[in-house]
């Protein structure tokens, strides 16, 4: 028991967020009579929030370096417009459009990163300008009109599912992949444990590890089963999962990840440790541009149109997700998983409140309070320790 | 009793682990200039903070009498109300506001919260005349030089009907002409009946203007000299400042000194913003393998600026000069290059420049050399290796912590310093620069750090120690360089160095 208390105390923030997510999900389970747990709604939840999660991953890196990016909503719209013009007006193949769109995102990142890192203008101002610039360019590109429809192959990005074998009522591939993921997680957990023991580090008692794994695997497999009852695994989920795995690894286990945390934690000390902090911030913005472009493609594909108002206020959703997920405004703190959990909290609330018919007015109000209390809880905890 | 405007009796102020002031007495006569001198860390600033209410009544022991009345200040406002005004070394002016606005900052000429601009400017003008400043009161403070800014500070003090003016190192940042003007002004104000306390490292100034001189050392009053009867010489003051025995505070050392390892030639550096201001002026020095050299000097002598400019040009502009390692010319234009060449710099300000306080111990230790714990072309970090290596260093330096996952910000000063030192040992340097390696840490941790420094020299490193504490320089170094105002003013071997000698070079008095 003591171990659990200790474990919890040391990780109030992370566990707190997960508990909050569980509580909020449970609350809506009651309020919607279980509708939010139907296979169809769970699938929708992913399709609706995929692009916000992608934006949150890019944003958490930016915020860890102690910066902010207000322009991602406009970038989403701009990239949607670019894709629309290329595919619908100019008949450029979908695969080439995707590459060009991601390159455009990278170029936007280069542009903003240049002003922030090498000219030294605060990111708040550069990206506020970017917010206007790219919204303006979107309006110009689209001439104020929406462009639609996209070809099926493009819509697949957001509405597609992994193909199945067999053709029964249940999606076999989904179940197989979920089992494979489970095995992978067990393997990784025990490999980490073995390494820890090898270096004589403190490890959790084996039963805690097993309990943790059991809960995790149950949730994953139950979720996969629900998806399998519907249409299987959406492409969006594959994209998001791959990004989570990649960025978690980068931030946790690579030198560049360390440099990002060190830059945000104490820029002067990082400089004097030989870290090229300007380059770090520059590349983090390039990365964010690419991810925002990816989110833009997902958004346009989901809407099946490129519209001038696309992605309005989306930057605020992404920023809220990151802060709910435990990042610090001052930089140096935050995790990819935290941002994802934060994004899911927002997503579950959006979805649940829509299901029970709460108007957009009160939805905004409630989300605002959740953001305030989540960060308030964090600040209070830090003061106490 | 009469004749004293200020009496501070038996003032004792303790911080956790350190007694900063130990029964200090200070008596200032009505209408005199009273100099307060002592080494860095002797307790001068602390004493003035007690006097002005920065450390409120109740946080210290002892009594303060001002014009015969007992004072129990809770904040600066209260001490200013009775007429005690401090002008700090770092000027507290708002650069974008005008001279007049700065003079009345927090003390505005107003009626019912509406500014009375006419009165503000006319009174400012009158005050500026008193301090001999001819600039218009509408000039922005950032457009006048440091010397004039100092005068604005004094005008600001005068606007508060000051009776006792305290100046903390007023001439530290001034050139000679400005310094002279300021001292003249002080003498003029004295003629008008003003009492003042002058804190200064520049002993020639002290012996020029002071009527009495109180010497502090290690938080105690050593003596008060009367300069009205006869001129007090600088040598006399120095004797009082350093008259302390070197006890066994340093570990035994058996130097094994080899060939010259690192050499700096013709090194000149200008101020990073004011590019006409020369901070380091044509400095030469060298360190041998296994040798510890000390760089002594007062605050503002340019020691930190010198070493930071060497460490990948981290300070200054228009840097010129050559660096030689093992006789070969090397380039160290960035910190990364400097580290590559085996130079390590442990900053004097560990919280700002040394540590990421919100990250844990092991990650702080490995930050400057992640290469050593990564594989796959220095991309992926091996956490196990990181733990192992940082564990080893943590044991070697005796970092006291329950675990390496502890955040650096939660450690004591001594342990933080050990983490910073570990971080730079982890880079496997050949040349180790330590800037104030024991600032603000307790005696026990100091001894441990000295032991480490000795061991590192034993292993063949060339060690450069900067310290404001003379005993530390004398106790550690095999050879001592002394700096004054950006120049090397002396070089002494350990055997021939004593505190008086070093202090003479430090204060620019020269050694003969």
HADDOCK unambig.tbl for C-alpha pairs under 7 A between the chains (distance, minus, plus):
assign (segid A and resid 195 and name CA) (segid B and resid 384 and name CA) 6.77 0.50 0.50
assign (segid A and resid 196 and name CA) (segid B and resid 384 and name CA) 6.89 0.50 0.50
assign (segid A and resid 199 and name CA) (segid B and resid 384 and name CA) 5.99 0.50 0.50
assign (segid A and resid 199 and name CA) (segid B and resid 388 and name CA) 6.61 0.50 0.50
assign (segid A and resid 253 and name CA) (segid B and resid 380 and name CA) 5.72 0.50 0.50
assign (segid A and resid 253 and name CA) (segid B and resid 381 and name CA) 5.21 0.50 0.50
assign (segid A and resid 254 and name CA) (segid B and resid 379 and name CA) 5.45 0.50 0.50
assign (segid A and resid 254 and name CA) (segid B and resid 380 and name CA) 4.28 0.50 0.50
assign (segid A and resid 254 and name CA) (segid B and resid 381 and name CA) 5.13 0.50 0.50
assign (segid A and resid 255 and name CA) (segid B and resid 370 and name CA) 6.64 0.50 0.50
assign (segid A and resid 255 and name CA) (segid B and resid 379 and name CA) 5.45 0.50 0.50
assign (segid A and resid 255 and name CA) (segid B and resid 380 and name CA) 6.13 0.50 0.50
assign (segid A and resid 255 and name CA) (segid B and resid 381 and name CA) 6.19 0.50 0.50
assign (segid A and resid 262 and name CA) (segid B and resid 356 and name CA) 6.72 0.50 0.50
assign (segid A and resid 265 and name CA) (segid B and resid 356 and name CA) 5.50 0.50 0.50
assign (segid A and resid 265 and name CA) (segid B and resid 358 and name CA) 6.35 0.50 0.50
assign (segid A and resid 266 and name CA) (segid B and resid 356 and name CA) 5.23 0.50 0.50
assign (segid A and resid 268 and name CA) (segid B and resid 352 and name CA) 6.76 0.50 0.50
assign (segid A and resid 268 and name CA) (segid B and resid 353 and name CA) 5.48 0.50 0.50
assign (segid A and resid 269 and name CA) (segid B and resid 352 and name CA) 6.54 0.50 0.50
assign (segid A and resid 269 and name CA) (segid B and resid 353 and name CA) 4.19 0.50 0.50
assign (segid A and resid 269 and name CA) (segid B and resid 354 and name CA) 5.13 0.50 0.50
assign (segid A and resid 269 and name CA) (segid B and resid 355 and name CA) 5.95 0.50 0.50
assign (segid A and resid 269 and name CA) (segid B and resid 356 and name CA) 6.75 0.50 0.50
assign (segid A and resid 272 and name CA) (segid B and resid 335 and name CA) 6.25 0.50 0.50
assign (segid A and resid 272 and name CA) (segid B and resid 353 and name CA) 6.83 0.50 0.50
assign (segid A and resid 273 and name CA) (segid B and resid 335 and name CA) 6.96 0.50 0.50
assign (segid A and resid 273 and name CA) (segid B and resid 367 and name CA) 6.81 0.50 0.50
assign (segid A and resid 273 and name CA) (segid B and resid 368 and name CA) 4.63 0.50 0.50
assign (segid A and resid 274 and name CA) (segid B and resid 335 and name CA) 4.71 0.50 0.50
assign (segid A and resid 274 and name CA) (segid B and resid 336 and name CA) 4.24 0.50 0.50
assign (segid A and resid 274 and name CA) (segid B and resid 368 and name CA) 6.38 0.50 0.50
